[in-house]
Amino acid sequence: MDIARRNNVTVTGNPHGRAVVLAHGFGCDQNMWRLTLPALVEEYRVVLFDYVGSGRSDLSAFSEDRYGSLHGYARDVAEVCEALDLRDAVFVGHSVSAMIGVLAAEAAPERIGALVMVAPSPRYIDDEGYRGGFSAQDIDELLASLESNYLGWSAVMAPVIMGNPDRPELGEELRNSFCATDPDMARVFARTTFLSDSRDDLKSVRVPTLVLECSEDAIAPREVGAFVHRAIPGSTLVTLEATGHCPHLSAPEATNEAIRSFLAGLR
């Protein structure tokens, strides 16, 4: 299988620099990193890709069996890293991709040497002693709405997720990204994402890790960032003065500064 074609892999930046893999979240594609790219390309070899079902990936490669679990997406990440023969790469994952990165690092430890988790959430549903931000009923209703009217769901949820009502163009961009994603594949990814529970997987992390949270985030509240930070020994937690779930779009300068600072501290 042509992994580069399957995941629409793009490699740019400094060919001699350490590899940095940028992984998008649900309903997005690699274009969401366009404001981060300029901050990295001079020093680092930057790898971008689209998950199967998103962006310009090969839709014929989609399998509900494979992508009905975050492990399926993690296998894709490991295969991309192997195809490019990456060693000790830094994996930067937004939202659900932060957890996919945890699984990929566990599956291919020689390929991934550090993690940057942007607005991560290991579980979206509240549990005893844990606040994920949503009740089980909230998630059931969210998924039912998405599955019955994906375009309508996208129009309503994109501004909520983006969280910058004074900058409606950001919500509109996210809505357009959602709407460009194949609805049937998006339904599978959404169910995989919002019903996931990766809390125990955090214990497997053995690499330097940066946890980036936003000061206000309707999808991943501050309690979640604190939980992830506590669960990963030696991790660094940075709270961005940013609103919403996509700080790489709404507050790119602060996000890029935090990522670059973390990268500079790696050996």
VEXVO-618581 format. One record per atom (N, C-alpha, C): x, y negated, z negated; residue in one letter. Coordinates in steps of 0.05 Angstrom, whole numbers, padded with zeros to 5 digits, always signed. Atoms other than C-alpha are relative to their C-alpha. Example, Ala and Ser with C-alpha at 12.3 -4.5 7.8 and 13.67 -1.06 7.14 Angstrom:
! VEXVO-618581
+00018+00024+00000A
+00246+00090-00156A
+00018-00024+00000A
-00016+00024+00001S
+00273+00021-00143S
-00015-00022-00014S
! end
This chain:
! VEXVO-618581
+00017+00024+00000M
+00000+00000+00000M
+00018-00025+00000M
-00015+00026-00001D
+00024-00071+00016D
-00010-00017-00023D
+00008+00014+00025I
+00022-00101-00054I
-00001-00030+00005I
+00000+00029-00005A
+00040-00171-00029A
-00025-00009+00015A
+00025+00007-00015R
-00019-00170+00019R
-00024+00003-00018R
+00023-00006+00018R
-00066-00139-00032R
-00006-00024-00018R
+00003+00022+00020N
-00053-00195-00082N
+00007-00027+00010N
-00006+00026-00012N
-00036-00251-00033N
+00023-00013-00015N
-00023+00010+00016V
+00032-00259-00067V
+00015-00022+00014V
-00016+00022-00010T
+00069-00324-00058T
+00025-00004-00018T
-00025+00004+00015V
+00142-00334-00079V
+00012-00026+00009V
-00011+00026-00006T
+00171-00404-00083T
+00020-00008-00021T
-00018+00010+00020G
+00221-00446-00121G
+00029+00008+00004G
-00029-00006+00000N
+00294-00432-00139N
+00004+00030+00002N
-00004-00029-00003P
+00313-00363-00112P
+00019+00012-00020P
-00020-00009+00019H
+00368-00359-00164H
-00009-00003-00029H
+00010+00006+00027G
+00325-00380-00223G
-00014+00024-00012G
+00015-00021+00013R
+00290-00336-00274R
-00028+00000+00011R
+00027-00003-00011A
+00224-00310-00248A
-00022-00008-00020A
+00024+00007+00016V
+00160-00342-00275V
-00024+00007+00017V
+00024-00010-00014V
+00095-00308-00256V
-00024-00015-00011V
+00023+00015+00008L
+00033-00352-00258L
-00025+00015+00007L
+00023-00017-00004A
-00032-00314-00267A
-00026-00015-00007A
+00025+00015+00004H
-00101-00346-00259H
-00020+00015-00017H
+00021-00012+00016G
-00163-00333-00300G
-00024+00008+00017G
+00024-00009-00014F
-00233-00308-00283F
-00011-00022+00018F
+00013+00019-00019G
-00265-00340-00222G
+00018-00020+00013G
-00019+00020-00011C
-00202-00376-00202C
+00019+00014+00020C
-00021-00012-00017D
-00142-00365-00156D
+00025-00015-00005D
-00026+00011+00005Q
-00070-00385-00151Q
+00002-00030+00004Q
+00000+00029-00005N
-00087-00455-00127N
-00004-00016-00026N
+00004+00013+00025M
-00106-00471-00199M
+00026-00008-00014M
-00026+00007+00012W
-00032-00476-00215W
+00015-00022+00016W
-00014+00019-00018R
-00017-00529-00163R
+00012-00024-00015R
-00012+00023+00015L
-00004-00583-00217L
+00022+00009-00019L
-00022-00011+00016T
+00043-00537-00255T
+00024+00006+00017T
-00021-00008-00018L
+00083-00515-00195L
+00023-00020+00002L
-00022+00019-00003P
+00123-00580-00186P
+00018-00002-00024P
-00016+00001+00025A
+00147-00576-00258A
+00019+00024-00002A
-00016-00025+00003L
+00178-00507-00246L
+00018+00006+00023L
-00013-00010-00024V
+00201-00499-00175V
+00030-00007+00003V
-00028+00007-00002E
+00268-00535-00182E
+00018+00019-00014E
-00017-00016+00017E
+00294-00490-00236E
-00007+00030+00000E
+00009-00027+00002Y
+00253-00426-00232Y
-00010+00012+00026Y
+00012-00014-00023R
+00233-00374-00181R
-00029+00006-00008R
+00028-00001+00008V
+00157-00379-00184V
-00016+00019+00018V
+00017-00020-00013V
+00110-00322-00166V
-00029-00006-00005V
+00028+00003+00003L
+00037-00334-00153L
-00015+00023+00014L
+00015-00021-00013F
-00017-00284-00135F
-00029-00004-00006F
+00029+00000+00005D
-00092-00273-00132D
-00008+00029-00009D
+00011-00026+00007Y
-00126-00216-00169Y
-00019+00009+00022Y
+00018-00012-00020V
-00165-00169-00123V
-00028-00009-00006V
+00027+00011+00004G
-00233-00201-00112G
+00001-00030-00001G
-00002+00029+00003S
-00206-00272-00120S
+00018-00011+00023S
-00017+00014-00019G
-00175-00323-00073G
+00001+00014+00027G
-00004-00012-00026R
-00145-00294-00010R
+00011+00029-00003R
-00008-00028+00003S
-00133-00224-00038S
-00014+00018+00020S
+00012-00019-00019D
-00150-00162+00002D
-00024+00012-00014D
+00024-00009+00013L
-00222-00149-00017L
-00006+00029+00004L
+00004-00028-00005S
-00220-00080+00013S
+00014+00018-00021S
-00014-00015+00020A
-00174-00059-00044A
-00016+00001-00026A
+00015+00001+00025F
-00228-00072-00096F
-00012+00027-00007F
+00012-00025+00010S
-00250-00013-00139S
-00012-00006-00027S
+00012+00006+00026E
-00300-00020-00195E
+00012+00018-00022E
-00012-00018+00020D
-00268+00040-00230D
+00026-00012-00010D
-00026+00011+00008R
-00200+00006-00230R
-00004-00027-00015R
+00002+00027+00010Y
-00223-00065-00245Y
-00022-00003-00021Y
+00019+00000+00022G
-00275-00046-00296G
+00014+00000-00027G
-00017+00001+00024S
-00218-00049-00347S
+00022-00020+00004S
-00022+00018-00002L
-00165-00101-00361L
+00026+00015+00008L
-00024-00015-00007H
-00114-00045-00353H
+00003+00002+00030H
-00002-00001-00029G
-00131-00043-00279G
+00014-00025+00011G
-00013+00025-00008Y
-00111-00116-00271Y
+00029+00000-00009Y
-00027-00002+00009A
-00049-00103-00313A
+00017+00017+00017A
-00015-00017-00019R
-00029-00047-00266R
+00008-00016+00025R
-00007+00017-00023D
-00033-00097-00209D
+00024-00018-00006D
-00022+00018+00007V
+00013-00145-00246V
+00026+00016+00000V
-00024-00016+00001A
+00063-00089-00260A
+00009+00007+00028A
-00007-00008-00027E
+00061-00068-00187E
+00011-00024+00016E
-00011+00024-00012V
+00072-00140-00163V
+00028-00004-00009V
-00027+00003+00011C
+00132-00145-00209C
+00019+00020+00011C
-00017-00021-00011E
+00159-00079-00184E
+00006-00004+00029E
-00003+00004-00029A
+00148-00096-00111A
+00021-00022+00005A
-00019+00022-00003L
+00189-00160-00121L
+00026+00006-00016L
-00023-00008+00017D
+00239-00123-00167D
+00006-00022-00020D
-00004+00020+00021L
+00229-00175-00221L
+00010+00013-00026L
-00011-00010+00025R
+00269-00166-00285R
-00002-00023-00020R
+00001+00020+00021D
+00256-00203-00350D
-00015-00025+00008D
+00016+00023-00009A
+00204-00248-00318A
-00016-00011-00023A
+00018+00014+00019V
+00162-00298-00357V
-00027+00001+00012V
+00028-00001-00010F
+00088-00284-00349F
-00016-00021-00013F
+00017+00022+00009V
+00043-00345-00355V
-00028+00007+00007V
+00027-00008-00005G
-00029-00323-00362G
-00020-00019-00012G
+00022+00017+00009H
-00090-00367-00366H
-00024+00016-00008H
+00024-00012+00009S
-00150-00345-00406S
+00002+00031-00002S
-00001-00030+00001V
-00164-00270-00395V
+00027+00010+00009V
-00026-00010-00010S
-00097-00265-00359S
+00021+00001-00022S
-00018-00002+00023A
-00062-00277-00425A
+00000+00028-00011A
+00002-00027+00010M
-00088-00210-00448M
+00009+00021+00021M
-00011-00017-00021I
-00073-00178-00381I
+00030+00000-00001I
-00029+00002+00002G
-00002-00202-00390G
+00011+00017-00023G
-00008-00017+00023V
+00002-00168-00458V
+00000+00030+00008V
+00002-00028-00009L
-00020-00102-00426L
+00022+00006+00020L
-00020-00004-00020A
+00028-00111-00368A
+00028+00002-00012A
-00026-00001+00013A
+00087-00125-00414A
+00004+00026-00015A
-00002-00026+00014E
+00071-00062-00453E
+00005+00022+00021E
-00003-00021-00020A
+00066-00021-00389A
+00027-00001+00015A
-00025+00003-00016A
+00128-00050-00355A
+00019-00019-00015A
-00016+00018+00017P
+00173-00078-00410P
+00026-00010+00013P
-00024+00009-00014E
+00234-00082-00364E
-00006-00023+00019E
+00008+00020-00020R
+00195-00128-00318R
-00007-00027-00012R
+00010+00025+00013I
+00166-00179-00367I
+00015-00004-00026I
-00017+00005+00024G
+00211-00211-00419G
-00010-00022-00018G
+00011+00021+00017A
+00168-00268-00446A
-00029-00005+00010A
+00028+00005-00006L
+00095-00289-00448L
-00007-00029-00007L
+00013+00025+00006V
+00060-00356-00444V
-00030+00004+00003V
+00028-00006+00000M
-00013-00350-00463M
-00015-00027-00001M
+00014+00026-00002V
-00055-00410-00440V
-00030+00005-00006V
+00028-00002+00009A
-00122-00414-00477A
-00009+00030-00001A
+00006-00029+00001P
-00121-00339-00494P
-00024+00006-00018P
+00021-00011+00018S
-00178-00299-00525S
+00001+00030+00002S
+00000-00029-00001P
-00170-00226-00544P
-00027+00012-00003P
+00028-00009+00003R
-00245-00220-00559R
-00017-00025-00001R
+00018+00024-00002Y
-00300-00269-00541Y
-00023+00002-00019Y
+00023-00004+00017I
-00353-00238-00586I
+00008-00001-00029I
-00006+00001+00029D
-00354-00255-00660D
-00002+00028-00012D
+00000-00025+00014D
-00339-00197-00707D
+00004-00006-00029D
-00003+00005+00029E
-00335-00188-00782E
+00029-00010-00005E
-00026+00012+00005G
-00278-00233-00804G
+00014-00012+00024G
-00012+00010-00025Y
-00266-00257-00733Y
-00020-00018+00014Y
+00017+00018-00016R
-00294-00316-00695R
+00011-00002+00028R
-00008+00002-00028G
-00290-00308-00620G
-00013-00023+00015G
+00014+00022-00012G
-00339-00364-00605G
-00027+00006+00011G
+00025-00008-00012F
-00398-00324-00580F
-00012+00023-00017F
+00013-00023+00011S
-00450-00278-00610S
-00004+00021+00022S
+00005-00021-00020A
-00465-00211-00576A
-00023-00008+00018A
+00023+00009-00016Q
-00531-00241-00554Q
+00008-00021+00020Q
-00010+00020-00018D
-00495-00301-00524D
+00012+00012+00025D
-00014-00013-00022I
-00452-00256-00481I
-00019+00016+00017I
+00020-00014-00015D
-00510-00212-00461D
-00016-00019+00018D
+00015+00019-00015E
-00548-00273-00438E
+00017-00012+00022E
-00019+00011-00020L
-00487-00302-00402L
+00003+00020+00023L
-00004-00020-00021L
-00476-00237-00364L
-00026+00005+00016L
+00025-00004-00015A
-00550-00229-00347A
-00005-00023+00019A
+00003+00024-00017S
-00552-00300-00320S
+00019+00002+00024S
-00020-00002-00022L
-00488-00289-00279L
-00009+00021+00020L
+00007-00022-00018E
-00514-00223-00251E
-00025-00005+00016E
+00025+00005-00015S
-00582-00250-00231S
+00002-00023+00019S
-00002+00024-00017N
-00560-00316-00201N
+00028-00011-00003N
-00028+00008+00004Y
-00485-00323-00194Y
+00006-00029+00007Y
-00005+00028-00008L
-00486-00389-00157L
-00012-00020-00020L
+00012+00016+00020G
-00534-00419-00207G
+00016+00000-00026G
-00017-00003+00024W
-00492-00393-00265W
+00025-00017+00003W
-00025+00015-00005S
-00430-00424-00233S
-00004-00030-00004S
+00006+00029+00002A
-00463-00492-00228A
-00003-00009-00029A
+00005+00007+00028V
-00483-00491-00301V
+00025+00003-00017V
-00022-00007+00018M
-00422-00459-00332M
+00026-00014+00006M
-00026+00012-00007A
-00365-00492-00294A
+00006-00026-00016A
-00006+00024+00016P
-00373-00560-00328P
+00004+00006-00030P
-00003-00008+00028V
-00380-00526-00396V
+00028+00010-00005V
-00027-00012+00003I
-00316-00486-00386I
+00021-00022+00003I
-00020+00021-00004M
-00278-00546-00359M
+00001-00020-00022M
+00001+00016+00024G
-00302-00589-00416G
+00009-00029+00002G
-00007+00028-00003N
-00287-00658-00388N
-00023-00015+00014N
+00023+00012-00013P
-00355-00690-00374P
+00005-00027+00012P
-00007+00026-00011D
-00322-00757-00361D
+00016+00002+00026D
-00015-00005-00025R
-00284-00725-00303R
-00014+00023+00015R
+00017-00021-00012P
-00339-00688-00265P
+00014+00014+00024P
-00013-00013-00022E
-00292-00674-00207E
+00014+00026-00008E
-00013-00025+00010L
-00256-00622-00250L
-00020+00023-00002L
+00021-00021+00001G
-00321-00584-00264G
-00008+00008+00028G
+00008-00006-00027E
-00338-00589-00191E
+00020+00019+00014E
-00021-00017-00012E
-00271-00558-00171E
-00003+00028-00011E
+00003-00027+00012L
-00282-00500-00219L
-00024+00014+00011L
+00024-00011-00011R
-00352-00490-00193R
+00005+00010+00029R
-00007-00008-00028N
-00326-00488-00121N
+00017+00026+00000N
-00017-00024+00002S
-00274-00437-00143S
-00017+00025-00007S
+00018-00022+00006F
-00327-00393-00175F
-00016+00008+00024F
+00018-00006-00023C
-00371-00398-00114C
+00015+00013+00023C
-00016-00011-00021A
-00313-00378-00069A
+00008+00029-00006A
-00006-00027+00008T
-00305-00313-00108T
-00023+00019+00008T
+00021-00020-00007D
-00342-00251-00083D
-00018+00005-00023D
+00018-00002+00023P
-00404-00248-00127P
+00000+00028-00013P
+00000-00027+00011D
-00404-00172-00135D
+00025+00006-00016D
-00025-00005+00014M
-00331-00170-00154M
+00002-00018-00024M
+00000+00018+00023A
-00340-00230-00199A
-00016+00011-00023A
+00016-00012+00021R
-00394-00193-00237R
+00016+00021-00016R
-00017-00020+00013V
-00346-00136-00251V
+00021-00013-00017V
-00021+00014+00015F
-00290-00183-00272F
-00012-00014-00025F
+00013+00014+00023A
-00338-00222-00317A
-00007+00019-00022A
+00007-00020+00020R
-00363-00160-00352R
+00025+00011-00013R
-00025-00009+00011T
-00292-00135-00360T
+00012-00020-00019T
-00012+00021+00016T
-00270-00202-00388T
-00016-00004-00026T
+00016+00009+00023F
-00327-00221-00435F
-00007+00022-00020F
+00005-00023+00018L
-00336-00151-00464L
+00026+00012-00011L
-00026-00011+00008S
-00262-00139-00475S
+00006-00005-00029S
-00010+00004+00027D
-00230-00130-00543D
+00029+00009+00000D
-00029-00006-00002S
-00154-00134-00539S
+00014-00007-00026S
-00013+00009+00025R
-00141-00152-00612R
+00022+00020-00008R
-00021-00020+00008D
-00103-00087-00626D
+00024-00001+00018D
-00022+00001-00019D
-00061-00096-00563D
+00020-00021-00007D
-00019+00021+00007L
-00030-00159-00592L
+00023+00011-00017L
-00021-00012+00018K
+00008-00115-00641K
+00023+00011+00016K
-00021-00013-00017S
+00048-00086-00582S
+00020-00021+00010S
-00017+00021-00012V
+00079-00153-00563V
+00027-00001-00015V
-00027+00001+00011R
+00155-00152-00574R
+00017-00020+00014R
-00016+00020-00015V
+00176-00210-00530V
-00007-00028-00010V
+00006+00028+00008P
+00181-00285-00543P
-00027-00009+00013P
+00027+00007-00009T
+00111-00313-00537T
-00008-00028-00008T
+00012+00027+00005L
+00081-00383-00531L
-00030+00002+00002L
+00029+00001+00000V
+00008-00391-00549V
-00008-00029+00003V
+00009+00027-00005L
-00022-00454-00519L
-00030-00001-00004L
+00029+00004+00004E
-00090-00475-00546E
-00007-00030+00005E
+00009+00028-00004C
-00132-00538-00533C
-00013-00009-00026C
+00012+00011+00024S
-00156-00584-00588S
-00030+00004-00001S
+00028-00006-00002E
-00227-00573-00563E
-00004+00019+00024E
+00004-00019-00021D
-00246-00511-00523D
-00025+00017-00007D
+00025-00014+00005A
-00316-00482-00518A
+00002+00030+00004A
-00003-00029-00006I
-00291-00415-00493I
+00019+00014-00020I
-00020-00011+00019A
-00231-00404-00540A
+00005-00020-00022A
-00003+00019+00021P
-00240-00443-00604P
+00027+00003-00015P
-00026+00001+00014R
-00181-00461-00649R
+00005+00025-00018R
-00003-00024+00016E
-00194-00401-00694E
+00012+00023+00016E
-00011-00021-00017V
-00177-00356-00635V
+00030-00003+00003V
-00028+00005-00003G
-00110-00389-00623G
+00015+00007-00025G
-00013-00006+00026A
-00093-00382-00697A
+00002+00030-00003A
+00000-00029+00003F
-00112-00308-00695F
+00022+00012+00018F
-00021-00011-00018V
-00068-00294-00634V
+00028-00006-00011V
-00026+00007+00011H
-00010-00331-00666H
+00007+00017-00024H
-00006-00017+00024R
-00016-00292-00731R
+00005+00029+00009R
-00002-00028-00008A
-00022-00226-00693A
+00026+00007+00014A
-00025-00004-00015I
+00042-00235-00653I
+00023-00011-00016I
-00022+00010+00017P
+00103-00239-00699P
+00020-00017+00016P
-00020+00017-00013G
+00150-00295-00682G
-00011-00018+00022G
+00011+00016-00021S
+00102-00328-00633S
+00000-00030-00007S
+00002+00029+00004T
+00099-00403-00624T
-00027-00010+00008T
+00026+00011-00006L
+00032-00439-00627L
+00002-00030+00004L
+00000+00028-00006V
+00024-00506-00594V
-00029-00008+00006V
+00027+00010-00005T
-00042-00545-00597T
+00002-00024+00018T
+00000+00022-00019L
-00050-00589-00536L
-00022-00020-00006L
+00021+00021+00002E
-00087-00655-00541E
-00015+00001+00026E
+00015-00005-00025A
-00133-00629-00487A
-00027+00011-00006A
+00028-00009+00003T
-00207-00616-00479T
-00006+00020+00022T
+00008-00020-00020G
-00235-00555-00445G
+00018+00024+00001G
-00013-00027-00001H
-00210-00486-00425H
+00021+00001+00021H
-00019+00000-00022C
-00165-00506-00367C
+00020-00023-00002C
-00018+00023+00004P
-00110-00552-00393P
+00020-00004+00022P
-00018+00004-00022H
-00066-00539-00333H
-00012-00017+00022H
+00013+00018-00018L
-00118-00578-00294L
-00008-00027-00013L
+00010+00024+00014S
-00145-00627-00346S
+00022-00016-00014S
-00022+00014+00014A
-00079-00643-00382A
+00026+00013+00010A
-00023-00014-00011P
-00024-00619-00335P
+00027-00009-00012P
-00025+00009+00010E
+00031-00663-00363E
+00007+00013-00027E
-00004-00012+00026A
+00023-00638-00434A
+00005+00030+00002A
-00003-00029-00005T
+00015-00566-00410T
+00027+00007+00011T
-00026-00005-00013N
+00076-00569-00366N
+00023-00005-00019N
-00021+00006+00020E
+00118-00601-00421E
+00004+00023-00020E
-00002-00022+00020A
+00101-00545-00470A
+00012+00025+00013A
-00011-00024-00013I
+00116-00491-00419I
+00030-00003+00006I
-00028+00005-00006R
+00182-00522-00397R
+00017+00001-00025R
-00015+00000+00025S
+00204-00532-00469S
+00004+00029-00010S
-00002-00028+00008F
+00189-00459-00484F
+00020+00015+00018F
-00019-00013-00018L
+00226-00435-00422L
+00029-00008-00005L
-00027+00009+00005A
+00286-00477-00439A
+00012+00013-00024A
-00010-00013+00024G
+00291-00443-00506G
+00005+00030+00002G
-00004-00029-00004L
+00293-00373-00477L
+00029+00006+00008L
-00027-00008-00008R
+00359-00337-00469R
-00001+00017+00025R
! end
